[in-house]
Amino acid sequence: MSAVPRWALLSAGGAPVFLVGGWTLAQAAQSDGFDPVRQTISALAATGADHRWIMTLGLAGLGLCHLATALGLVSAAPAGRALLALGGLATLTLVAFPQHPTGDSTTHAVAAGVAFGALAVWPALAVPSRARPSLDGEHRPAAAFVRRLALAATVVLLALVGWFAVEFFTDGAWIGLTERLAAAAEAGVPLAAVLLSRRRPKPSGPG
């Protein structure tokens, strides 16, 4: 049996559901021809947006799911779990300080940057530096592969976040699309981590 509790699978699976489901429903509720390729997710929860509660609920659910997954993913290293939790807290901060169509949105922008950064880097720090040996002296199988997979995930996530950052700071035409690609990938990685952890059996006792 896995050390990762079953409820962590529910929280990890809930993250992409809240995110993608939130923006899908919120986009459909807009009356002004919302363009998901050119407009950001935050615009759906911004002050004054039509039915902003939909995306607000989606972001709140996403943040809570990340916090719960960080708590339940006990097989991961503490540094990785802490960054995943930080990403969840920063996402909740986005809810508390929504984007303003006009005026100062500095807190919102900083929180978004922290969330994207933490959720991109956490996989690289989530794999323990050493594989714990089992009772018969053998290391857990595929530990090196898992470490390489985690590093690869972080590289891909940082590339997506970097692409979004370029679009954001240059007011690019694909700012909404690149944000959605980065956010969706970051929401899916915790689910992959939980699934992988639950497939790795705990060493069984003698007898």
PyMOL commands that set and color helices and strands:
alter all, ss='L'
color gray80, all
select helices_A, chain A and resi 6-29+42-44+52-72+78-96+106-126+143-169+175-199
alter helices_A, ss='H'
color red, helices_A
deselect
rebuild
show_as cartoon
